[in-house]
Amino acid sequence: MFKNIFKFSSLLFLIVVICVTIVTVVFEITTPILQEREIAAVSNSIDIIYPDNQAVNKLDRELADDEPIKEVYEVTLSNDDLAYAYKTSYIGKNGEVVSVIGISNPGVIDGIEYINFGETPGIGDVVTKDPFMSQFVSKGTDEVNIDLVSGATYSSTAVKKSVEASALDFNENYREA
């Protein structure tokens, strides 16, 4: 009997080792592909907000893990003016709401594009349309006052926190006097 227990335990251990190895190999193969897609999505979002951009440079900044801002990009526009694009992430009702928020001097929110938005169609997705978007797009960074949407509280909170954090960071670090 002890021999059978050892035999099954060894077989189970071998199966676990094989499964862990397969998962590790798949992870190592897919991680660079997913990172490339994420970079392409951010780049595409910046191009939508700033179709006349001449150059985009990711800024090397220390950002707090618990803040919505994940990355900051300096965008050189065709007239050599600078704008800034913020990749943000905040938890909505159905997972992460990842967006790119564009802000230019003298502090105007130029647009927002969603990279990952898995909120409920017809309920949470109202934050991707007017009148919600008109609360901050084309508004100044010092006049951000976003009302939450009833029935879409998580979604609208995610967008609100992301826009507010981006506006505050812009005002503190990049706004020209």
N, C-alpha and C positions, 0 to 999 in steps of 0.2 A: 504494500500500500504506500509506504514512504517513497518507494521507487516511482510510482505513478505520480505522486504529488510533485516530486522533483522534476520529472519529465514534463509535466504540464506547466510548471513554474518556469522552467527553462524555455519552453516553447513560447509562453506568454512574454517573457523577457525579450526574446529574439524578435517577436512581432512588434513590441514597443520600440525597440532600437531601430528597426526598419522604418516604422512610421515616423519617428522623430527625424531620421535621416532624410526621408522623402520631404517632409514639411520644411526642413532646413534648406534643402536644395531648391525647392520651389520658391521659398522666401528670397534666397540669394539671387535667383534668376529674375523674379518679378519686381523686386525693390527698385532697381535702376529704371525699369520701364515705367513704373508708376511715378517715379520722381520726374522723369522726362515729360510725362503727360501733365503733371502738375505745373511744371515750368511753362509748358506750352499754353496751358489754360490761363495762367497769370499773364503771359505775354499777349495772348489774344484779347483778354479783358482790357489790358492797357491800350491796345490798338483800337478797341471799340470806343473807349472813353476819349482817347487822344489820337484820332486817325492821322493827324499831321505831325506825329512825333518823329524826331530825328535820331534820338538815342535813348536807351533805357539802361540805367545802371542800378543794380541792387546795392543798397547802402549797407555797410557792415556796422551794425548797431547792436548793442546789448538790449534785448527786449525781455520783459518779465514774462514768465511762462503763464502766469495767471491773468494776463491782460489779453484783450481781443486782438491787438496788433501782433502779427506774426512776422511780417517782412515789410520793409519800406524801400521804394524804388524812386530814384530821381529821374524825371522824364524831361528831356530837352525837346522843346517844341520848335516848329519850323521858324519862328521868329526869335529863336534863341532864349525865350523865356523858359523858366523852370516851373515844372509842376511836380507833384509828389503823388505816388500811388501807394496805397496801403493795402496789403493783403491781411484780411482779418478773419477771425474764426470765433464763433460764439455758439453755444449750445441752444438749439431750438427745440421744438417738441419732438421731432423725429430724427435728431442727430445734429451734427455740425452744420451751421450755415456759414459757408466760406464765401467771402466776397472780396472784390477789389474796389476801393473807393479812391477816386481821383480828386485832388485838391490843388488849385493853382493860386498864385498871388494875384490880388492882395488878400486872399483867403476865401475863395469861392469853391464850393463843392460842385465839381463838374459832372460827376456821374458815379453810378455804382453798377457793377456787373457781378452777377453771382456765378461762382465756380461750382459750388455744391449747395444745392437747395432741395432738400428732400421733404419739405413741409407739405402738409395735406392740400391737394388740389381743391380749389374752391373755398378754402378756409385760410390756411396759413400762407398760401401764395398771393393773397391780396397785398402783401407788403412789397411785391415786385411791380406793382402797378400804381397808377394814380387813383385816388388822391394821396395815398400814403407817400409815394416817392416825391411828390411835389412839396412835401414839408421840408425837404432839405436839399434836393438837387437844384442848383443855380442859386442857392442861398449862401450867405456868408457863414464862415466858421464860428463867428461870435454870436450868431443868431440861431443856433441849432436848438430847436424846441420841438421835439417829436412826440406826438400823441400816439399812445398805443392803440391797437385795433382790438376791439371787443371780439372775442372768439378766436383771435390769433395772437394771444398775449405772448406766448413763447417766441413765436416768429418775429413779431414786431419788437420785442425786447432785444432779441439777438441783433437785429438791424440797428436799433436805437443805440445799444451799447457800442457797437462797432463804429457807427458814424460819430458818436460823441467822443470816443477814444481817439479816432483819427483826427477830428477837428482840434481837440485839445493838444495832441502831439504836434500838429502842424503849427498851431499858434505859438507853442513854446519853442519850437526848433527851426522853423523854416519861414515863418511869416516875415515879409519885408515891411519895415516901418513906413 
